[in-house]
Amino acid sequence: MLFKLHSEYQPTGDQPQAIEALVKGFKEGNQFQTLLGVTGSGKTFTMANVIQQLGKPTLVIAHNKTLAAQLYGEFKEYFPENAVEYFVSYYENGGKWGLFGADLSIYASLEVT
């Protein structure tokens, strides 16, 4: 599947190495990888680059509804030619989680009991 990332920016700083490591890890079958970074460090842009390179449908999980909406908007801009969907659950009982994906698949915020 083709994911063409639309952005006027290019990866900078630690982003190219992070993208390379995440893509390599995925191709080697690593089931669990973590991308760490402070607020505003470019984690979403880094992951958009990983999605583009892998060309795989992706599910993104957000821990709250506000962040879920923000991520949805950013990924929608990064991948305007792909289906980027958003779903928010209004089930209230326990800790809140958000799910989201680009064809990127589904985006949801839901409660965990």
N, C-alpha and C positions, 0 to 999 in steps of 0.2 A: 504494500500500500504506500502511496506517495504522500509524504507530509512535507510541504514546502513552507519553511519558516519565513514569515515576512517581518523584517525588522531592519531599521537603519543602523543598528548596532552590530558589532562583532564581539565575540567573546574576548575578554581581557583579563589580566591578572592571573588568578588561579583557575579561572573558568575553563580554559582549554585543557588543562591537565585533569580537571574534575570530569569534564565531558569524556575525555579519552578513557579515563579509569572506569567510569560507569558503563560506557559502551563495551569496553573490553570485558569487564566483569559479567555483564549480561550474556555476551557471546560465549563466555567460558562456563556458563550455567550457574553462576552465583545467584542463589535465591534471595539473599538479603544483602542490601547495600544501603548506606546512609550518606546523604549529602548534608553536611553541616555548614551553617553560616549565620551570621548575625542578620538582623532585620535590614533589608535594603541592599544585601550583598549580591543579589542577582541569582538566587537559587531557582526562581521560576524560569528565568531566561536560560539558565544552564540546563534545566530539565527539558525545556522546549527544544534545545539543540540536541539533546539525547534522543528525544522522540523523533526528531527529523532524521537523525543518523540511523536509528534502528528501524524506522518505518513500521512500528508496531502500534496497534490500537492500545490505548493507555487509560487506566483508571487512576484518578488522583483523589486522595482522601484528605479532607480538611477538617480540623477539629472544631470549627464553629461556622455559623451561617454567614457571618460577615466576611470572613476569609474565603469561604466557598464562593461567594459572589465576586470578590475581587479576583480570585484565580480564574474564574469563568471568563470574566471580561478580558483578562490578559491573554489567556489561551485562545479566545475567540479572535483577538487581534493578531496573534502570532500565526494562527492557522485558519484564515478566512475561507479557504477552499475546502476545508474539512468539516465534518459534523462535530461540533463541540456542544455537548448537552449539559444541562444543569437541572438538578432535582433537589428539592428541600423537603424533608419529612417534617411534619408538624406533630409527630408522635412525641409526647413529653413524658419521659419516665427514665431518668438515669443520666449518664454522661452524654454529651452531644458530640457527634462525629459528622463530618461531611464527606460525601463521595462525589467524585467528578471525573469525567473522562472525555477524551477526544477520540473519536473514531479510528479522537479522544472519547469516550463512550457516554457515561452518565455522570451527573454531578448530583450528589445528594447530601443533605444534612440529616442525620437521624440520631435517635436516642438509643443508647446501649443499656440494657437492663442487667 
